[in-house]
């Protein structure tokens, strides 16, 4: 429990009838303040009564350890007006036993905690989880006794005002938790009230705006859209790749795959700026699939997923038949056009659907005299091909992407052996092209 004299400072300053803005300062002391250090060196120790808040990466007798801190403000009694800005200020703890105070590469971040915590109980071992998609960047200090003033936490506090049940405070941690770096600030238990953490809020009489924009991804193109009928404003989009573009609805193309944070700033003339950030994944490779036609039986096709596909969920051949095999071979029983769809998981881990129209113009019949045997399949050292009649033509072993792995010309033989001992585990295709341009193929699994 807190042992300090109860001091609660809640300064409410209004500019009066001449302004539409309301200014509120939250600066609770030992009795109402809620903050705590969590430290993985003493992972079961509670630091709820410390006079400082620190975040660092350090060593003790050669053992690496890190420290973070939790900080929460009571936002339950704020006005219903729209939040224009929220600025957090932290003040150096000059009385700290950490003689280095703030030092090193100590840029840090303030993250949204997602679970309740008790400052008199919480430890590193029981620390709450936090979100990484919404955070406030805290710049590095220039001197070891610097205060950190006016940290812009507007986006986070705006979210909590819209979702009060999710206000569990901030987690402060170094962006890069590597030795030697630290920040040492004062907690709400500090002896001097002017050193307590301070949250300054500015409200307008404008309506609350949550610029929750819509987006869709097609390959490396992303389409974003936002419109607000209540308050006129300008949309400014930051696509996290150097592109900053204005407009209600835009299409942007990324040059490389990866995870990106799209940030919308909705800029109004009288009600301030409202921001929203969403993380998207752009796949490096566009999912696709290929099919091979058997010239001996043109209604038989072999399908395989190409690059950009992490796993196959289901093939829909458009004729009432389905397969959950990764590399199916399918016979279409009637002439016609079929819409073949592959339902899959792409590189980003998202569900995706790729569809293609397949035209079956004729039904083929196998010539029993052209049958062949391929064994063993699966194979690990070699595969042997037996023809009932002598075969002349080209034999190719290809990868799923169409790369030729083996190629040999044979003449007048009914037996042929292919060495696969040096191949990686996977699926390949053996293609036979006879001199009279008849094409056969077979799927081969190497393990």
N, C-alpha and C positions, 0 to 999 in steps of 0.2 A: 504494500500500500504506500501511497505518497506520504511523506513525513514533513513536507514543506507547508508553510502557511498558505492557505487557500487564497489565490489571487486570480481573478478572471477579468481580463481587459477585453471589452467588446466595444470598440469605438464605431459609432455610426455617424457619418457626416453626410448631410444632405445639402445640396447647393441651393435649396429653397425653390420658391415659385418661379425663379427666373431660368431654371434649367429642367430638362426632362430626365436628367441622369441622377441616379442615387449611388453614393459611394459607401461601401461598408468595409471595415477592417476587422479581421478575425485574428486575435492574438491571445489565445488562452494560456494561462499559467499552470503551475503545478497541479491545481485541483481539477481543472477541466481539460488540460492538455493531454494529448494521446500520442506518444512517440516512444520508440524503443530501438536499441541496437540489437542486431542478431549477428553472431560471430561463430564461424565453423571451428575455431580453435577450442572454444569452450561451448560446444554445441548444445549442451543441456542447461546452460546458465541463462537466467533472465536478467536483462539490463534495463528494466523499466524505470528505475529511479536515477539513472545516470544524468549528469548535467550536460552531457554532450551527445551529439549524433555524429557518427563517423562512417565513412565508407572507404575501404582501403584494400590493397593487396600487399602483403608484407611477409616477412619471415621471422621466426623466433627460434634461435639455435639451429638454423638451417631448415626449419620446417615451414613450408608455405601455408599461409592461411589468409582468409578474406573476411571482411566485415561489410555489412550493409545496414541500412536503417529503415524503419517504418514510421510513417507520419500521417495522421488523420485529423481532419477538421470536421466539426459538426456543421452540416449544411442544412439542417432540417428547418431552420427558422428564417430562411432567406425569402425575400419578396418574390412574387410571381413574375416580376418584370424580366425582360430578356437580358441575359448576361452579355455585356459588351467585352469585358476583359477580366482576367484573373491573373494576378501577379504574386508569385511566392518569393519571399526574401528569407535567406538564411544568414546567420551571423556567426562569425568565427568564435570558437571557445578559447579565449586566451589563457584560461586557467587549466587547459588540458595537460595531462601527463604525457601525451604524445608530443614530444618536443619538436617534431618536424611540422606539426600542424598540417596545413595544406601544401602538398608538394608532389613532384613527379608529373607524369602524363595523366592528370586526374579529371579529364572530361568525364562527366557522368550523365545518367539519365534518371528521370522520374517515371515510374511505371504504375499502371493501375492494378492495385491488389484486388483479387477476385473472391477472397474469403474473409470472414470475420476473424479478428484476432484480439486478444486481451493483452494489454501492455504489461500487466503484472504476471503474466504466465508465459507468453510466447518466447520461444527459443529458436535457435537455428534448426534444431531437429523437428520442431513443430511449426516452422515458418509457413505462411500462407502462399498460395500460388499467385501469379501475376500475369497480366497480358503483355505481349511484346509488340502488338500491332499499333497500339496508341501509346505514345510516350512524349515527354517533354525533354528536350536536350538541355543539359546544363553545361555551360562552357567551362573550360579549365581556368583555374586561378592563375594570376600573374605573380602574386606574392604569397608567402606562406601564412600571412595573417589577414588575407582578403576576406571580406564578406561576399556573399553571392546574392546580388540584388535583382529584383524584377525578372524572375524566371517566368516565362510565359506558359501558364498551365491552363489557358482558356479552353482549349479543346477538351481536356480531361474534365475540368469542372463543369463545363456545359453538358457533357455526357452525364455526369452525376446528377445535375439538376433535372435532366429529362428522365433519368433512371435512378431515383434516390435510393432504391433498395440495393443498388450495386455500389454505393459509396463505402468502400473499405480502406480508403486512403491510398497513399503513395508508397512505393518501394523505391529507395534510392540505392543505386549501385554504380560502380565504375563501368564505363562502356567497355574498356579493355581491362580485365582484372589480372594484370601482370605486375610483378614487382618492379620498382618500388613506387607506389603512388597512393595518395590518400587525400581526403578532405575531412576536416574536423570542424563541425559546426556546433552551436549551442542548442540544447533541448528546451522544452517548456519547464524543466525543473531547474534551469539556471537561476542563480541568485539575483541577476539583474534583468528586470522585465524588458529592457530595451534590447536584450539579446535573444528573446524568445522568437521562434519562427512566426512569420507574419504573412497572412494571406489578404491581399487587397483586391476587392471586387468592385466593378463598376457595372451598374444596371441601367438599361434604358427602358422607356415605356413601350418599346417595340414588342411585337409578338415573338414568342420563342420559335426559332427556326432550326430545324435539324436538316441540313442539306444532304439527305440520304439519296445519293444519285444511283442511277442504274447503269450497268455496263454489261457488255457481251464480248466474248473473245472468239475470233475466227482465225485460226493459225497464229500469225504474229500481229494481226490487226485487232485492236480493241476499239469498240464503239462506246462512248460515254454520253450520258444525257441527263440534264437536270433543268427543271423549270419550276418557278415559284410564282403562283398567281396572287399571293397575299402581299408580298413586299418586292418591289422591283429591285433588280440588282444585276451585277455582272459576274459571270462564271469565269474563273481563271483556274486552269488545270495544270498541275505539275505531274508529269508522267514518270518522274524518277530516273530519266535517262538523259537529262539535260533539256528536254523539251517543255516549255511553258507556253500554253496556248489559251486564248480566250474564246468563248462561244458557248451557247447552250447545249449544242449537240455536235460532237466531233468524232472523227475516225483518225486514230493514230497508229502508225506502224512501228513496231520495235525491230531493231536490227539484229538483236541477239535474244536467245531464250534466257529465262531466269525469273526470279521473283522480284516484283516491282511494287512500290507503294504509290498508288494514284491518290493525289490530294486535290480536293476541290476547295477553292476559296470563293465563297459567295459574298461579293462585295456590294454592300448597300450604301446609299448616300447618307442616311440618318441613323441607321441601326447597327452600324459596324460591320465587321467581317466574320463570317461563319465558316468553319472548316470541317471537312470530313475526309478521312483517309481510309482507303481500302487496299488490301494486299491482293495482287493477282499473280498468277503464274503463267508465263508465256513459254510454251514448249519450243525447244530448239528445233525439233523435227515435226512436220505436219503428219499426223497419222494417215496411213494409206494402206491399201492391200493390192495384191496382184493376183492374176489368174492365168493358168496355162491351159491351152486347148489341146486335146489329144486328136491329131489328124485322123487316126484310125477310127475314132469315135468322137466326132465333134460336139456331141451333147454331153461329153464327160469333161469336167474341168477340175483342176487342182487349185485350191486357194491357199494363199499364205499371207500373214500380216507382215507389213514392212516396218521400217524404222519409225519411231515415234509412238509405238504401241507397247505398253508395259505388259499387258496381259489381255487375253481374249475371254469375253464373257459368253457370247453367243453369235453364231452365224445364222442369218435368215436368208434362205435362198429364193424367196419370193414365190415359191410354188407349194407352200404348205409344209415344207420340210425344213428342219433346223439341225444344227450341230453345235456342240460345245467343244469339239476338237480344235486344237490350235491350227492344224494344217489339214483341213478336210478335203476329200475328193468326192464330187457329187455328180450324179447322172440326172440331167434334165430329161423328162420323159415325153415332153411335147415341144413342138416348134413354137417359138414366140419370144417375146421380150420379158425379161425377169429383172426385178429390182432387188439386187443382192445387197444386204446390209450387214455390216460387222459392228456389233456392240462391244466396246472394249474400254480399257483403262489406258489413258494416255500418259505421257512422261510426267505430267504434273500431278498424277494421281486422281484426275477427274474422269468421270464417265464421258464417253464420246461415241458418236455414231458416224460411220462412213458408209455411204450407199453408192451403188454404181449400177447402171442398166447393162444387162448382159443379153445379147441377141443370139438366140439359138435358131439357126436357119435350116438346119438339116439334122437328121438323126443318123448316126453311123452304126455300122455293124462290124463287130470284130471278125477278122479272118483268122480262123483257128490255126492256119498255117503260119501266122505271124506271132503266135503266143511265145512268151519267153519266161524263163525263171530267173529270179534274182535272190541270191541267198549268200550268207545269212543276212537277215535284215530284222532288227538292228545288227550292226557290225562294229567290231573294234579294231580288226587288223586288215581284213580284206573283204571284198565282196565279189562274188562270181556271177557272171551272166551266161546263161545257156539258151541258145536258140534251137528250135527243132530243125530249122534249115540254115544253110550257110547265109551269113549276113555280111554285106559290104556297105560301108558308110562311116559316119563320124559318131564317136561316143564322147559326150561331154559330161563332166561332173561340175555342177554349179552351186553356188551358195544361194541363200534366200534372196539376196539382193541382186542376183543375176551375174555375179562375178564368176568367171570360169576358173575352176580349181584344177581340173584335169581335162585334157583334150587329146584324143588319139584317133588316127585313121586306121581302120581295119578292113581286110578284104578276105572274102570267102572263108569265113570261120564261123563255127557255131558255139565257140566257147571263148570267154574273155574274163580276165581277172583284173580288178582295180585295187591298188594299195590305198588303204585309208588309215593306216596306223599313225600317220603324222597329223591327222586332222583334229581340230578341236571338237569337243562334244557338241552336237547340234543336229539340225535337219538340213539335208541337201537334196538336190534333184539330179537324177541321171537321165540324160536325154539322148535318144538314138535317132539319128537322121540318116535314113538309107539313101542309096544312090538314086532311087526313083522318087526322092523327096517325101517319103512317108515319115512322119514324126511320131515317135513314142516317147513317153516319159514315165518315170517312177520315182516316188519319194523314198529317200534313204535316210535312216537314222543312225548316227555314229555316236557311240558312247565310250 
